[in-house]
Structure formats: structure tokens, C-alpha cells
Amino acid sequence: MKIALILAAAFLAGCAGSGQLIREGKAHPFTFNSAAKTITATVDGEEYAGRYILNNSFGQASGFTGAKFTTMSIVGSANQGRALLTSPTGKALRCEFAVDGMNAIGQCQDDLGRTYDLKTQ
């Protein structure tokens, strides 16, 4: 039983991460949970929260290999993400980012059109 609890805790801890939204040299913290696909951020004292989605890559090719006709399908890992984060006061951050494992970089834009660089730590 203890082993199961330790493994569960390790799994859940491995699903969380943190990063920064950066604008004009000021860093605003955010956290994410890859299992729940959620992000929470604080920008100038305003709390934002929401879910993100990842787009999966897919490719298919057909052709001849020697005398045989072959079709091959390739499904890649998710590498593009989008998030809509909202605050209790109705403000929003719209984010787009590229993902590589637990690392991400991209940009977010607020309701006033200000952009923030997004990066995980």
C-alpha cells in the first residue's frame, strides 16, 4: 500500500510545472498541470485560470516499395497548444504555445492587446 501511495504522489508531482509570462522585463508566474490540462496565472495581482488543448500531428503517405504498394500513417506527439484563461472579473488571456515534453514557449495576449512571452521553467 505504501508503495502505491508513493508512486501515485510521484506521478502527480511529475504532472505539474511552472513558468513565467514576461512583459517589459516583468515576470508574472503561472503553473500548469499536464494531467488535468489546466493553467493558473497571476498578472499584476489578477488571478487567471483555464484549460489548454494540444493539437496532435498526423501524416499519411502511400507509395510503392519495390513491387508492393504501401500505406504508412504517422501520428506525432502534440506540439502546439492553446489556452483561454479568465479571471473572476471577466478579463481574459489568450495563449498559443509550442510544446516539447514539459517545456513550452509562446505568447499570450490580454484584452487590451498587450502581449506576454510565455516560457516554462
Secondary structure, 3 states (H helix, E strand, C coil): CHHHHHHHHHHHHHCEEEEEEEECCEEEEEEEECCCCEEEEEECCEEEEEEEEEECCEEEEEEEECCEEEEEEEECCCCEEEEEEECCCCCEEEEEEEEECCEEEEEEEECCCCEEEEEEC
